[in-house]
Amino acid sequence: MKPTIAYDDFAKLDLRIATVLSARPHPNADKLMLLQVRFGEEEKQIIAGIRPHYQPEELAGRQVVVLVNLEEAMLRGEESHGMLLAAGDPQGVVLIRPDRECEPGAVVK
């Protein structure tokens, strides 16, 4: 487990429900996938290390949880503007997502 943080630190995270518009393999990395996501009126590209676990066609239309206020990063020549939340265990990686369809852009609290 990681060190305990104050609620104020958690409150700095902007977690939102996003809909995956499209997904494609990263051209320069075997484990990375480029995702175009929409939350509310905004769209962003994010890069996620889920390529060994998901096919691009499985992701389009799915709702996921994204950290939208993460500092922009350049990963192998592509920009990432957020972070997809996922969990990993011995069986693989699973996406963190709502248990029912909800409004894209809904705040995760």
C-alpha positions, -999 to +999 in steps of 0.1 A: +000+000+000+011+035-007+013+063+020-020+078+033-029+112+016-051+140+028-086+144+012-074+177-003-048+158-023-075+134-036-097+163-045-071+176-069-078+147-092-104+153-119-118+118-126-145+117-153-166+092-172-154+092-208-167+074-239-141+058-261-146+071-297-118+052-313-087+031-305-057+021-325-023+005-317+005+029-310+028+029-341+060+028-320+051+006-290+039-029-287+021-024-254+005+010-259-029+019-274-040+053-286-075+062-275-097+091-286-121+098-257-150+122-252-161+135-218-188+161-219-181+185-248-144+178-248-123+152-266-088+141-258-062+116-269-049+093-242-023+066-243-028+034-223-007+003-218-036-021-226-027-033-261-018-069-249-052-071-232-077-054-256-083-052-293-091-017-307-126-028-319-135-039-283-130-004-269-150+018-293-182+029-275-172+017-241-173+040-211-142+042-190-128+063-161-102+088-171-080+112-151-084+143-172-062+168-154-030+148-156-001+168-170+004+162-208+030+136-217+048+126-249+050+088-252+071+074-280+062+104-303+025+107-294+008+131-270-013+118-241-037+141-224-049+120-195-048+086-180-071+056-184-079+039-151-074+001-150-066-026-126-042-055-130-041-089-113-025-123-123-053-128-148-045-096-167-057-060-170-093-048-166-108-014-173-124+006-145-158+016-158-193+024-146-217-004-140-243+013-161-243+038-190-240+074-177-235+109-190-200+113-205-182+139-184-199+128-152-175+134-122-162+104-104-162+112-066 
